[in-house]
Amino acid sequence: GSEVSTMLRLRGVASASRAAATRAGTHQLQAKRAFTPLADQDRIFQNIYGEHDTSIKGAMKSGDWHKTDKIVQKGWEWIINEIKASGLRGRGGAGFPSGLKYSFMPKHKPDGRPSYLVINADESEPCTCKDREILRNEPHKLVEGCLIVGSAMMAKAAYIYIRGEYHDEAVALERAVAEAYKAGKIGKNASGSGYDFDVYVHRGAGAYICGEETAMIESLEGKQGKPRLKPPFPANVGLWGCPTTVTNVETVAVVPTIIRRGASWFSSFGRDNNKGTKLFNVGGNVNNPCTVEESMGVPMQYLIEKHGGGVKGGWSNLQAVIPGGVSVPMVNAEMAEEAIMDFDGLRKYKTALGTGSMTVIDKNQDLIQVVTRISSFFKHESCGQCTPCREGVAWMYNILQRFSVGNASVGEIQMLEEISRNIEGHTICALGDAAAWPVQGLIRNFRPLIEQRISEYKSQSAL
């Protein structure tokens, strides 16, 4: 009798767990079904692959520079309110609400200082190449965006700071700026709006740190690219001591389309607090590495399978995914199956959207060596101003080098975690955080891998 009752109880537990699993699976499927792929007519970047004419003629055919004068004449308050209503958040990684950021710029300056708009086209984040496609194939969207956003800040000029390695992109951008000047779209009485606005292209010299806004300002001024202490913030004391806003290429390039099609159109995509469309990169061990525009909230698995052509060797061969650039913590295969690609969706897995440039890592790669390589990059690119970053990142790299062969003790895993915590949040800029997070992601999600490597090394050493 007791055996029968035990069997019945076990069957009951099994059926209850099956029911719970089914319910969880159903919720997951519903969440994925709720996502609607972006229709071609809703893509802001219609020429992202450079299949059509990239000159001003081709750009105007596709709707760029259409009634730009009327938009500028609507005034700064109307433009900023439209950007706020659209729910646009910064596309460079931090995700700060763009309308709010642009509204910080002082509009009435009794001291007569000019204001500047600085476009961050440095894009030095490894594995990130979304802005690159805009610069070489749709530069007029950026140049027009500069005029509209610049007028909303009462800015005198825009400086587009492009990374030195982007030679072809810089040439394409300079050509677009020259075309816009020739057609009267920028310069004196820009686009016939009555507003004077200049655009300059400035090439960097290859330093990752210059992607940080205050380091970029220092570099533009002809100094070493080292981040400044804040406050004062650039909106008060920026380029040459004047009010300045530093913003990302994609963030500015989408503004003209948002204003033409309406804030409500843009905010109809994505989830609350994560509105609009975005350029995503799918790279690493996939069959079809690509840059693609999708709505925010796209499932990570959908991006990999549909646009990336699937993981090499099939989904079962997936080991990890870095969701944005390399400066955010990686997620494991189970998380990747459920993860939603937006600012809030990835917070659940203690990671971030970053630049939205995924790196897919299959089971043929050594994850510890991957993070060691990332750590060596940040060690090399640290500007050296802050002791925690200058010293700590080198320490992390040295420990990871030993972890990659297993020549360490298990206690050092905790020590590495503590070093990363002492770097994170203790530096002038976010490079310290960017260096710490990949290491934390490795320890949090792949600790057994490190322990196994140490154990194997000890076994071999004992022979």
N, C-alpha and C positions, 0 to 999 in steps of 0.2 A: 504493500500500500504506500509506504514511504517513498519507494523508488518511482512509482507512478506519479505521486504528487510532486516529487522533485522534477521529473520530466516535464510535467504540465507547467510547473513554475518557470522552468528554463525556456519552454516554448513560448510562454507568455512574455518573458523578458525579451526573447529574440524577436517576436512579432512586434513588440512595442518599439524596440530599437530600429527594426526595419521601417516601421511607420514613421518614426522620427526622421530617419534618413531620407525617406520618400518626401516628407514635408519640406525638409531642408533643401532637397534637390529641386522640388517644385518651386520654392521661393527663389532659388538661384536661377532657374529657367525663366521664371516670370520677370526677374530683374533684367536678364539678357534679352528676353523678348520685348521688353519695354523700350529697348534701344532701337531706334530707326536709323538705318544707314543714311548718310547725307546724300541728297539728290544732287546731280551734276549742276543744275541751275542755281543751287544754293551755295556753291563753292565761291568764295570770294576771289581766290587765286585761280583764274581760268586758264592761265598760261604758265603754270608753275614748272612744266616740263620743257618750256621753250619751243613748243611745236608751232607757234604762230609768230608773227612779227613782233619783236620786242622794242621797236622804235616808238617814238611818240605817236606816229601815224597809226600803228597797230594798237597802241594803248588806248588812243581815243576811239578807235573802232569798237573796242571792248567796253567802253563806258567810262574810262578814266578822263579826268579833266572836264567832265560834263557839268556845266553851270557852277564851277568852283567859285566864281565871283559872287554868286548869290549866297552860297554857303558862308563865305567869309563875311559878307555884309550883314548876315543875321546877327553877328556880334558874339563876343567871347562867352557871355553868360548862357546863351542858347546852345552853343556848341558843347560847352562843358556839361550842361544839363542833359543833353542827348547822350553823351558818352556815359554819364552816370546812370541814366535810365536803361542803357543797353546791358549793363552788368559786366562790361569789359574789365578784365583784370590783367595785370602785366604778364606778357608772354615770355619774359626773359628768365623766369624761374621763381621769383619771390611771390608773384600773384597778388600784388597790392592793387586795390581798386583804382583804375586809371583815371576816371573822372575826378575822384577825390584828390589824387596826386597832382593832377594838372591845376586843380583849384587852389592849391597852396601857394602858387606864384602870386606875388603882390602885383595888383593891377595899377594902383596909383602910387607912384614913387616920387615923393617931394624932392629927393636928392638928385633926380634926373638920371639915375643909372639905367643903362639898357638891360633888357632881359635876353637870355639865350636858351635855345633848345639844343640839347646834345643827344644825338642818336647813337646808341650803343650797337655798332655793327662789328664789334670785336670778335664775338662768337668763338672764343678760344676753348670753350668747354669740350673736352674730348668726346668723340662719338656724336657731336651735335652739328648738324648741317642744314637746319631749316631756313635760317635767315639767308644763307648762301643762295638758295634757289630764288628767293625774292630779289636779291641784289643783282643776279645775273639775268633773270628772265622777266621779272616784273618791277624794274626799278622805278617806273613812273608812279606806281602806287605809293611807294615810299616818299618820293619827292613831293607829290600832291599832299600826302598825309602830313609832311613837314610844314607846308604852308597853312593847312587848316588848323593843325594842333598849335603851331607857332602863333597864329593869329589869336587863338583862344587864350594864349598866355601873354599877349601883347609883346611877343619876342621880336627882336630886331633881325635875328638870323638863326639858322640851324647849322650845326657842325656835325657832319656824319663821320664818326670815328670808326674806320674800317681796319680790320687786322692786316698787317703787312703781307702775310702769306696769301691773302685773297687777291692775287694780281688781276686775274681775268674779271673778277667781280668788281674790283675797283675801276677797271677800264670801262666796264658796262655802265656802272653808276655815274662816272664822270661824263660819259657820252650822254646819258639821260639828263643830267643837270645842264649840260651845254645846250641840248635840244630844248629844254624847258625855258632857258634864258632866251634863246633865239626866237621862240614862239611867244615870248612875252608872258609866259605862265608864272615865272618868278622874277624877282628884281624889282625895279621901280613899277608902281601900280600893278602889282602881281595879278595876272589873269583879269585885269580891268576892274579889280575890286576897290581900288583906291588905297590899298595897303602895300607898303614897301617891305619886301622880305627877301633876304639872300640865303643861299644854300652853299656851303663849302664842304668839300670832301677832304678828310685828313687821314693819311695812312699811318697806322701804328708800326711798331718795330718788333712785334712778336711776343710781347710779355702777357702771360695769362692774367696777371694781377691787374692789368689795365682795363679788364672787364668790370672791375669794381668802380662805382660811379665817381668817387672822389679821386681815385688813382688815375682815372681817365681824364678828369679835369686837370690834374697835375701834369699829365703827359701832353695834353693840348697846349698847356702853358709853356711847354718846352723843358719841364723839369723831369726828374726821375719819377716813374709811375709808382708812387707809394701812397697808400690810402691816408686820408686826413682824419683827424679826430672829429667826432660830431657830438654836440653842436660846435659851431654853427652849421646848419644844414645847407645843402646847395641851393635850396629855394630862396634862401636869404643871402648867403655868401657862397657863390659858386665860381664859375669861370671868370677870371680877372676880377674877382671880388663882387661880381654882379649876380642877381637872381638867375638861377639856372635849374632846368629840369633835365635829368638824364633818363632816357626811356628806350625801350627795345625796338628793333626794326619792325617786327611783326605787329607789335602793339599799335604803332603809328600807321603802318601800311593798311590796316583794316578799317581805320577811322573813316576815310571818304565813303567807302561802301556802306558802312553802318549808317552814316548820315543820309545817304541817298535812299537807302531801302528802309530806313526807320529803325529806331531803337527797339521797337516791339518785335520786328522781324528777327534781329540778332538774338534777342533774349528768349525767342521761342525755341532755341536749341539748348540742349544741356539741362542740368538740374539746377535747383535753387542755389544761388551763390557760386555757381560754376557755369555761367552762361556762355553761349556763342559757339563758334567753330574754332578749330586750332590746327596748325600744322604739326604733324607727328612724324618722327623718323622711326623706321623699323630697321634695325641693323644687327650685326653679329652673325650668329649661326642660323640664318634663315635662307630660304631658297631664292627670295626676291627682295633684297634690301631696297628700301624706297623712302621717299618723302611723300606724305599724303595728307590731305585736308579732311578732317572728320569733325563731327560735333563733339563737344566736351561730354564726358561720361561714356565714351565708347569702351566696351569691355577690352581688356588687354588681350585676351585670347582671340577676339575677333580681329584686332589689328594684326596680330601675328599670323593667323590662319588665312584671313581674306586678303590682306594687302602684302604681307611679308611672304606669302606662299608657303607658310608652315615652317616648323622647326626642321632643320636637316636631320634626317633619320626618324622623323615623326615626333608627335607630341610627347610620347613616352621617353624620348631622348632628351627632354628639356631638364636642365639642372637648376638654372636661376635666370632672373631677368633684372637688369638695372633699369628702372622706369624712366629716368631723365638725366641725360649726361652721364658722368661717372661719379658725381659728388652727392648722390643720394644712396641710402642703404638698399642693397639688393633684396629681392624677394625669392622664395623658393617656388617650385613648380605648382604646389597645391594653392599657394596664394595667387600665382599668376592666372590660374584657372578661374578665379572668382573676382580678381581685382578690376576696379572701374577706374579708367584713366581721367581723373580730374583732381582738383586740389583736395577735396574732402574724401574722395573715394580711396585714396592711397594712404591717408592718415591712419586709417584703420589698421594698416600693416606696418605702422611706424616708419613709413618712408614718405616720399614727396613726389609731385609731378615734375618738379624742376623744369627743364626745357621741353619735356615731352618727347625726348629722344631715347628710345628704348635700345638697350643692348641685350640681345638674347644669347645666353650661354648654354651650350649643350653639354652632355656628360663626357665628351672627349676632352674638355678643358679642365685644367687644374685651377680650381677656384682660389686656392690660397695664393698661387702665383699671379692670378688675375689681380687680386687686391694688393699684392706686393708691388705689381707694376703701377697700379693707380697711385699707391703711396709714394713711389719714387717720383712720379710726376709732380705731386704736390710739394714734395721735399725740394724739388728743383725750382718750382715756381714761387715758393714763399719769398716775399720781399725782404724778410729778415728784421722788420721793425719790432715785432712782438716776440718776446722770449718764448711763450708757450708754443707758438707756431714754429718759430725758427728751430728750437731745440727738440720740441716734442714730436714733430712730424719725422725728423731724422731718427729719433728713438723708435718710433712705430715701424719705420721702414726696416731698421736693423733687426728688430724682433721678428717681423714678418718674413724676412729673408731666412731666418733660422727656422721659423714655422714651416716654410715651404719645403724644407728637407726633413723636418721633424726633430732637429737638434735643439730641444727646449724641454722645460718641465711643464706639467699641466697647470701649475700655479701661475705661470707666466701669462696664461690666457686672461686671468683676472687682472693681472698687472697691466696688460695691454689695454684692456677695457678702461681701467682707471686713468691711464695716460691720456686716452682719447677724451675722457670726460673732463680732464684738466685743461685740454686744449679748447674744446667746444665752449663757446660763449665767453672766452677769456681773451679775445683778440679784438683789435680795432675793426677789422672787416670780417667777412664770412668765410675767408679762405680756410681759417682754422676749423670751422664747422664742416666745410666741404671735405677736408682731409680726414676728419674724425668719423664722419657718418659711414663711409664704405667699410671701415674697420669694424664699427659697431654692428653693422648689418651682417657681416661675416660671422662674428661671434654669436650674435643672437639667433641666426637661422641655420648656421652650419658648424656649430661648436663640435659636434661629434666627428666631423671631418678632420679638424685640427688635432683632437685627442687621438684619433686613429693614426694620423701621420706621426705623432710623437711616440706612440706605442710601437709602431712598425720600426722606427729608427732605433728604439731601445732594444728591440728583439734582434735586429741585425747587428747592433754593436756588441751584443752579448755573445754572438757566435764566434 
